[in-house]
Amino acid sequence: MNLIIYLIAGAIVGYVASRIMRTNSQQGLLLDIVVGVVGAFLAGYFLSPMLGVGTINDAINIPTMLVSLLGAVILLAIVRLFNGRGRRTV
């Protein structure tokens, strides 16, 4: 049951992150879930200790979702940087 809840939370976080980073038209539901779950993992590992917020494993609430969202946005920014789409030409 927890796996289903994590996948739903990952899908929501991934979808919102893809809307923020304007990559929603390039990815579908499966990639939204992957971005949300990997972003939540990275946020739990790097951001949670710095911000003093628990991880999504502790509880699914607003602060943990926001930290997961921040991790997913950072993940999409890193992917965009390595793809070369983040570079701006003048």
C-alpha positions as CSV (number, residue, x, y, z in Angstrom):
1,M,0.0,0.0,0.0
2,N,2.9,2.4,0.8
3,L,4.3,1.8,-2.7
4,I,1.1,3.0,-4.3
5,I,1.0,6.1,-2.1
6,Y,4.7,6.9,-2.9
7,L,4.0,6.5,-6.6
8,I,0.9,8.8,-6.4
9,A,2.9,11.4,-4.4
10,G,5.8,11.1,-6.9
11,A,3.4,11.6,-9.8
12,I,2.0,14.8,-8.2
13,V,5.4,16.1,-7.4
14,G,6.9,15.2,-10.8
15,Y,3.9,16.8,-12.6
16,V,4.1,20.1,-10.7
17,A,7.9,20.2,-11.1
18,S,7.6,19.6,-14.8
19,R,5.0,22.4,-15.0
20,I,7.4,24.8,-13.1
21,M,10.3,23.9,-15.4
22,R,8.1,23.9,-18.5
23,T,9.0,20.4,-19.5
24,N,5.5,19.0,-19.3
25,S,5.0,18.6,-23.0
26,Q,8.2,16.6,-23.3
27,Q,7.4,13.9,-20.7
28,G,4.5,11.7,-19.8
29,L,3.1,10.3,-16.7
30,L,5.8,7.6,-16.3
31,L,8.6,10.2,-16.5
32,D,6.6,12.4,-14.1
33,I,6.6,9.6,-11.6
34,V,10.3,8.9,-12.1
35,V,11.2,12.6,-11.7
36,G,9.1,12.9,-8.6
37,V,10.5,9.8,-6.9
38,V,14.1,10.5,-7.8
39,G,13.7,14.1,-6.8
40,A,12.2,13.1,-3.5
41,F,15.1,10.7,-2.9
42,L,17.7,13.4,-3.7
43,A,15.8,15.9,-1.6
44,G,15.6,13.5,1.3
45,Y,19.3,12.8,1.1
46,F,20.7,16.3,0.5
47,L,18.0,19.0,1.4
48,S,16.2,17.5,4.4
49,P,19.2,17.6,6.7
50,M,19.9,21.2,5.7
51,L,16.3,22.4,6.1
52,G,15.5,20.3,9.1
53,V,12.4,18.8,7.4
54,G,11.6,15.1,7.5
55,T,11.4,13.0,4.4
56,I,8.5,11.6,2.6
57,N,9.2,8.3,4.4
58,D,8.4,10.0,7.7
59,A,5.0,11.5,6.7
60,I,3.4,12.9,3.6
61,N,2.5,16.4,4.5
62,I,3.0,19.9,3.0
63,P,6.7,20.5,4.2
64,T,7.8,17.1,2.9
65,M,6.0,17.6,-0.4
66,L,7.6,21.0,-0.8
67,V,11.1,19.6,-0.2
68,S,10.4,16.8,-2.6
69,L,9.2,19.4,-5.1
70,L,12.4,21.4,-4.7
71,G,14.4,18.2,-5.2
72,A,12.5,17.4,-8.4
73,V,12.9,21.0,-9.8
74,I,16.6,20.8,-9.1
75,L,16.8,17.4,-10.8
76,L,15.0,18.8,-13.9
77,A,17.3,21.8,-13.9
78,I,20.4,19.5,-13.9
79,V,19.0,17.4,-16.7
80,R,18.2,20.5,-18.7
81,L,21.8,21.8,-18.1
82,F,23.3,18.5,-19.4
83,N,21.0,18.3,-22.4
84,G,22.1,21.8,-23.5
85,R,18.6,23.2,-23.5
86,G,19.3,25.3,-20.5
87,R,21.9,27.3,-22.3
88,R,20.7,30.6,-23.6
89,T,22.0,32.2,-26.7
90,V,22.1,35.9,-27.3
